[in-house]
Structure formats: C-alpha cells, structure tokens
Amino acid sequence: MSDLVPLDPRPLGEDIVALLEEWLDHARAGKLSSIAIAGVFRDGNTGRAWSELHSISAQIGAIALMQADIIATATPLERT
C-alpha cells in the first residue's frame, strides 16, 4: 500500500490577505459578534479557530451555509 501524500494547496494569494483584511475591518468597526475560520496550510494540514460565541446557533448556521457554498462552487475535480 502506498503512502498518502497531501496535495499542495494553491499558493498564498492576494485574495487570502484581502479577505482577512475585509473581515478585520468588520471586527474593528464592531460589526461582528463572533467569527470562525478554517484554513489549509501548504503542507496539507488544516487548522480552525473561533472567537467567543455569542450565538452558537447563528454561528453553526453560518458555517453550514459556507460549507454548502463551497461545495456548490467547487469544480468536479476539487470535489474528490
């Protein structure tokens, strides 16, 4: 049996930094009550973090919607 080798995720792009800065602006303006983040590192490992949750049901709902959006926009090759 061969060893599994994680695929190298796409290189860090300006889109990642721009997205984080946009959400940081929301946080600094006091517009957010909580946030969750997930990411894929270049070595294939994943990470996740979240702030204090003020509405667990709203946060879980937002995560579920994001999951559905990601699946809907993924190409067939990325879904495997």
C-alpha positions as CSV (number, residue, x, y, z in Angstrom):
1,M,0.0,0.0,0.0
2,S,1.4,3.4,-0.9
3,D,1.7,6.3,1.4
4,L,-0.8,9.1,1.1
5,V,0.7,12.4,0.1
6,P,-1.3,15.5,0.6
7,L,-1.8,17.7,-2.4
8,D,0.0,21.0,-2.3
9,P,-2.8,23.6,-1.9
10,R,-2.7,26.7,-4.1
11,P,0.0,29.2,-3.2
12,L,-0.8,32.0,-0.9
13,G,-2.6,34.6,-2.9
14,E,-3.6,38.2,-2.5
15,D,-7.2,37.0,-2.3
16,I,-6.5,35.4,1.1
17,V,-4.9,38.6,2.6
18,A,-7.7,40.8,1.1
19,L,-10.4,38.6,2.6
20,L,-8.8,38.6,6.0
21,E,-8.3,42.4,5.9
22,E,-12.0,42.8,4.9
23,W,-13.2,40.8,7.9
24,L,-10.6,42.5,10.2
25,D,-12.2,45.8,9.2
26,H,-15.6,44.5,10.2
27,A,-14.2,43.4,13.6
28,R,-12.5,46.7,14.2
29,A,-15.7,48.6,13.3
30,G,-17.6,46.5,16.0
31,K,-19.8,44.9,13.3
32,L,-19.1,41.2,14.3
33,S,-20.3,39.4,17.4
34,S,-18.3,36.2,16.6
35,I,-16.2,34.6,13.9
36,A,-14.9,31.2,12.9
37,I,-12.1,30.5,10.5
38,A,-10.7,27.3,8.8
39,G,-7.7,27.1,6.6
40,V,-5.5,24.7,4.7
41,F,-1.7,25.0,5.3
42,R,0.8,24.5,2.5
43,D,1.8,21.1,3.9
44,G,-1.8,19.9,3.7
45,N,-2.6,20.2,7.4
46,T,-5.8,22.1,8.4
47,G,-6.5,24.5,11.1
48,R,-9.5,26.1,12.7
49,A,-10.3,28.7,15.3
50,W,-13.2,30.7,16.6
51,S,-13.8,33.6,18.8
52,E,-16.1,33.7,21.8
53,L,-19.5,32.6,20.5
54,H,-22.4,34.9,21.4
55,S,-25.0,32.9,19.4
56,I,-23.9,29.3,18.8
57,S,-26.9,28.5,16.6
58,A,-26.3,31.5,14.3
59,Q,-22.6,30.6,14.1
60,I,-23.3,27.0,13.3
61,G,-25.9,28.1,10.7
62,A,-23.3,30.4,9.0
63,I,-20.8,27.6,8.9
64,A,-23.3,25.2,7.3
65,L,-24.2,27.8,4.7
66,M,-20.5,28.4,4.0
67,Q,-20.0,24.6,3.6
68,A,-22.8,24.4,1.1
69,D,-21.5,27.5,-0.8
70,I,-18.0,26.0,-1.1
71,I,-19.4,22.6,-2.3
72,A,-21.6,24.4,-4.9
73,T,-18.7,26.4,-6.3
74,A,-16.1,23.6,-6.3
75,T,-15.2,22.1,-9.7
76,P,-15.9,18.4,-10.1
77,L,-12.2,17.6,-9.7
78,E,-12.0,19.5,-6.4
79,R,-14.9,17.6,-5.0
80,T,-13.0,14.3,-5.0
